[in-house]
Structures are given as C-alpha cells and as structure tokens.
C-alpha cells in the first residue's frame, strides 16, 4: 500500500470567500524559502490599508511564543542601536564619500 501524498501547498481554514485573505501551509520547506517568499510578496504585493502587522509565531517544546516575540523585539532593538552607533561614529570620523553638485 502506497503512502499518502502530502500536498505541497495547503489552504488552511479561515480563508475569506474571495481569497483576499488566507493562510497557506507550504510543506517540506525551510525558513530560507519562507523568508525569500515573504520578501517577494512584500516587493510585489501592495501593502494592506490597515496600519497593523499580524505575526504568527509557532513554538515547540512548551516554549512561549510571547517570550520568543519579546526576545526578537529586544534583539532588533539592539541591532538598530548598533547600526546607529556605527553610523554616528562613521559620520564623526568623516569616513564617507562626498559629492559636490555640478552646475
């Protein structure tokens, strides 16, 4: 008896009737594919008119999705601070190209 085939892309319950909003499950792919797909969607699809971000976090082994969110936000904050510090240091040191407008 052959094993049942799992569909590559599955439409999860809760999609709107006109499919203007839906959640898809893509089987047997890594976060690398997911991040590339997310980037393409953000690049090619108009942004929603709502001023909100919906984030689904799924954890295993009884790890809190809330703790994961707080940790990620904290890491992002530290990253932005590091970038700002490096930028300001570079500005103070004058380590940047300068262009003069030609008339």
C-alpha positions as CSV (number, residue, x, y, z in Angstrom):
1,X,0.0,0.0,0.0
2,X,1.5,3.4,-1.1
3,X,1.9,6.2,1.5
4,X,-0.5,9.1,1.2
5,X,0.9,12.1,-0.7
6,X,1.0,15.4,1.2
7,X,0.1,18.4,-0.9
8,X,2.9,20.9,-1.3
9,X,0.6,23.9,-0.6
10,X,-2.4,23.6,1.6
11,X,-5.0,26.4,2.2
12,X,-5.8,26.4,5.9
13,X,-9.3,27.0,7.3
14,X,-10.4,30.6,7.8
15,X,-9.8,32.0,4.4
16,X,-12.2,34.7,3.1
17,X,-14.6,33.5,0.5
18,X,-13.0,35.7,-2.2
19,X,-9.5,34.6,-1.0
20,X,-8.5,38.2,-0.3
21,X,-7.1,36.9,3.0
22,X,-5.8,33.4,3.5
23,X,-3.2,31.3,5.4
24,X,-1.2,28.8,3.4
25,X,0.9,26.0,4.6
26,X,3.8,25.0,2.5
27,X,5.1,21.6,3.2
28,X,8.7,20.4,3.4
29,X,10.4,23.8,3.0
30,X,12.8,25.7,5.3
31,X,12.7,29.3,6.7
32,X,15.1,30.2,3.9
33,X,12.3,29.6,1.3
34,X,9.8,31.2,3.6
35,X,11.9,34.4,4.0
36,X,12.5,34.6,0.3
37,X,8.8,34.2,-0.5
38,X,7.9,36.8,2.2
39,X,10.4,39.2,0.5
40,X,8.9,38.6,-2.9
41,X,5.4,39.2,-1.6
42,X,6.3,42.4,0.1
43,X,8.1,43.5,-3.1
44,X,5.3,42.7,-5.5
45,X,2.0,42.9,-3.5
46,X,0.5,46.3,-2.4
47,X,0.6,46.8,1.3
48,X,-2.6,46.5,3.2
49,X,-4.5,49.6,4.0
50,X,-4.6,48.7,7.7
51,X,-1.9,50.1,9.9
52,X,-1.3,46.7,11.6
53,X,1.1,43.8,11.5
54,X,-0.1,40.3,12.1
55,X,2.6,37.9,13.2
56,X,2.1,34.2,13.8
57,X,4.7,32.5,16.0
58,X,4.6,28.8,16.4
59,X,6.9,27.3,19.0
60,X,7.5,23.7,20.2
61,X,8.6,22.0,23.4
62,X,6.4,24.3,25.6
63,X,8.4,27.4,24.6
64,X,6.4,30.6,24.9
65,X,5.6,32.4,21.7
66,X,5.3,35.6,23.7
67,X,8.8,35.1,25.1
68,X,10.1,34.5,21.5
69,X,8.4,37.7,20.4
70,X,9.8,39.8,23.2
71,X,13.3,38.3,22.6
72,X,13.1,39.0,18.9
73,X,12.0,42.6,19.5
74,X,14.8,43.1,22.0
75,X,17.4,41.7,19.5
76,X,16.0,44.0,16.8
77,X,16.3,47.0,19.2
78,X,19.9,46.1,19.9
79,X,20.7,45.7,16.2
80,X,19.2,49.1,15.4
81,X,21.2,50.7,18.3
82,X,24.4,49.0,16.9
83,X,23.7,50.3,13.4
84,X,23.0,53.8,14.7
85,X,26.2,53.8,16.8
86,X,28.3,52.7,13.8
87,X,26.7,55.3,11.6
88,X,27.2,58.1,14.0
89,X,30.9,57.0,14.6
90,X,31.5,57.0,10.8
91,X,29.9,60.4,10.5
92,X,32.1,61.9,13.3
93,X,35.2,60.3,11.7
94,X,34.3,61.7,8.3
95,X,34.6,58.2,6.7
96,X,32.1,58.7,3.9
97,X,32.2,59.9,0.3
98,X,31.3,63.4,-0.5
99,X,29.8,64.7,-3.8
100,X,29.7,68.2,-4.9
101,X,26.8,69.2,-7.2
102,X,28.0,70.3,-10.6
103,X,26.2,73.3,-12.2
